[in-house]
């Protein structure tokens, strides 16, 4: 397989993952994704932003989220996010530190 085809297939797989998370399963909460898989929609939007920045494209955290979510993040949260109980929040703090880093450090 040539490099361009590989790149196109990887991009198609990313778009399908994005569709699955945003359209097919918006009911799956970010906190559950982070707790189970060590990443969530916000991670994907951050990775998108970081890739843009690495290529000299200025993109803020909020701009990256809007690209990934297809709308302002606060709007998506209002439409889809539910409250997480203390157990989920504690598991999230642990998963976040293990997979993203210490938010205070």
One Martini backbone bead per residue (centre of mass of N, CA, C, O) as a GRO file, in nm:
protein
  105
    1UNK     BB    1   0.097   0.036   0.022
    2UNK     BB    2   0.066   0.353  -0.011
    3UNK     BB    3   0.092   0.647   0.162
    4UNK     BB    4  -0.170   0.786   0.062
    5UNK     BB    5  -0.365   0.556   0.119
    6UNK     BB    6  -0.306   0.532   0.416
    7UNK     BB    7  -0.390   0.820   0.489
    8UNK     BB    8  -0.685   0.794   0.385
    9UNK     BB    9  -0.767   0.559   0.573
   10UNK     BB   10  -0.708   0.701   0.840
   11UNK     BB   11  -0.904   0.937   0.792
   12UNK     BB   12  -1.158   0.762   0.763
   13UNK     BB   13  -1.143   0.637   1.046
   14UNK     BB   14  -1.165   0.901   1.199
   15UNK     BB   15  -1.439   0.993   1.082
   16UNK     BB   16  -1.592   0.744   1.192
   17UNK     BB   17  -1.536   0.792   1.488
   18UNK     BB   18  -1.664   1.067   1.500
   19UNK     BB   19  -1.946   0.977   1.414
   20UNK     BB   20  -1.994   0.776   1.640
   21UNK     BB   21  -1.960   0.987   1.879
   22UNK     BB   22  -2.160   1.223   1.759
   23UNK     BB   23  -2.412   1.049   1.627
   24UNK     BB   24  -2.448   0.747   1.731
   25UNK     BB   25  -2.303   0.816   2.052
   26UNK     BB   26  -2.381   1.077   2.249
   27UNK     BB   27  -2.449   0.913   2.520
   28UNK     BB   28  -2.159   0.883   2.553
   29UNK     BB   29  -1.952   0.968   2.792
   30UNK     BB   30  -1.652   1.109   2.847
   31UNK     BB   31  -1.599   0.983   3.126
   32UNK     BB   32  -1.630   0.690   3.027
   33UNK     BB   33  -1.409   0.691   2.818
   34UNK     BB   34  -1.178   0.766   3.009
   35UNK     BB   35  -1.216   0.535   3.217
   36UNK     BB   36  -1.185   0.298   2.992
   37UNK     BB   37  -0.964   0.429   2.756
   38UNK     BB   38  -0.804   0.719   2.811
   39UNK     BB   39  -1.022   0.870   2.627
   40UNK     BB   40  -1.178   1.143   2.440
   41UNK     BB   41  -1.311   1.392   2.266
   42UNK     BB   42  -1.110   1.601   2.381
   43UNK     BB   43  -0.860   1.453   2.292
   44UNK     BB   44  -0.917   1.456   1.989
   45UNK     BB   45  -0.925   1.766   1.970
   46UNK     BB   46  -0.636   1.808   2.077
   47UNK     BB   47  -0.488   1.645   1.859
   48UNK     BB   48  -0.580   1.823   1.631
   49UNK     BB   49  -0.458   2.084   1.735
   50UNK     BB   50  -0.164   1.984   1.756
   51UNK     BB   51  -0.134   1.919   1.454
   52UNK     BB   52  -0.177   2.204   1.358
   53UNK     BB   53   0.049   2.342   1.522
   54UNK     BB   54   0.285   2.165   1.397
   55UNK     BB   55   0.197   2.308   1.102
   56UNK     BB   56   0.139   2.628   1.171
   57UNK     BB   57  -0.153   2.619   1.287
   58UNK     BB   58  -0.364   2.821   1.437
   59UNK     BB   59  -0.509   2.669   1.740
   60UNK     BB   60  -0.734   2.642   1.967
   61UNK     BB   61  -0.902   2.463   2.186
   62UNK     BB   62  -1.184   2.565   2.098
   63UNK     BB   63  -1.142   2.523   1.793
   64UNK     BB   64  -1.091   2.219   1.806
   65UNK     BB   65  -1.363   2.148   1.930
   66UNK     BB   66  -1.544   2.266   1.706
   67UNK     BB   67  -1.445   2.081   1.487
   68UNK     BB   68  -1.516   1.810   1.624
   69UNK     BB   69  -1.821   1.880   1.725
   70UNK     BB   70  -1.965   2.103   1.524
   71UNK     BB   71  -1.955   2.293   1.779
   72UNK     BB   72  -1.983   2.433   2.052
   73UNK     BB   73  -1.907   2.287   2.343
   74UNK     BB   74  -2.135   2.402   2.524
   75UNK     BB   75  -2.361   2.300   2.341
   76UNK     BB   76  -2.300   1.999   2.357
   77UNK     BB   77  -2.321   1.972   2.661
   78UNK     BB   78  -2.619   2.065   2.688
   79UNK     BB   79  -2.726   1.823   2.498
   80UNK     BB   80  -2.536   1.554   2.633
   81UNK     BB   81  -2.459   1.608   2.923
   82UNK     BB   82  -2.414   1.452   3.231
   83UNK     BB   83  -2.408   1.376   3.544
   84UNK     BB   84  -2.151   1.287   3.769
   85UNK     BB   85  -2.056   1.093   3.996
   86UNK     BB   86  -1.817   1.043   4.237
   87UNK     BB   87  -1.697   0.782   4.113
   88UNK     BB   88  -1.646   0.892   3.828
   89UNK     BB   89  -1.472   1.134   3.913
   90UNK     BB   90  -1.245   0.971   4.047
   91UNK     BB   91  -1.175   0.800   3.798
   92UNK     BB   92  -1.107   1.041   3.618
   93UNK     BB   93  -0.870   1.159   3.771
   94UNK     BB   94  -0.696   0.909   3.733
   95UNK     BB   95  -0.710   0.885   3.421
   96UNK     BB   96  -0.600   1.164   3.358
   97UNK     BB   97  -0.322   1.135   3.492
   98UNK     BB   98  -0.237   0.877   3.322
   99UNK     BB   99  -0.310   1.011   3.016
  100UNK     BB  100  -0.239   1.338   3.048
  101UNK     BB  101  -0.212   1.455   3.348
  102UNK     BB  102  -0.151   1.696   3.571
  103UNK     BB  103  -0.365   1.966   3.618
  104UNK     BB  104  -0.157   2.104   3.852
  105UNK     BB  105   0.148   2.061   3.695
   0.00000   0.00000   0.00000
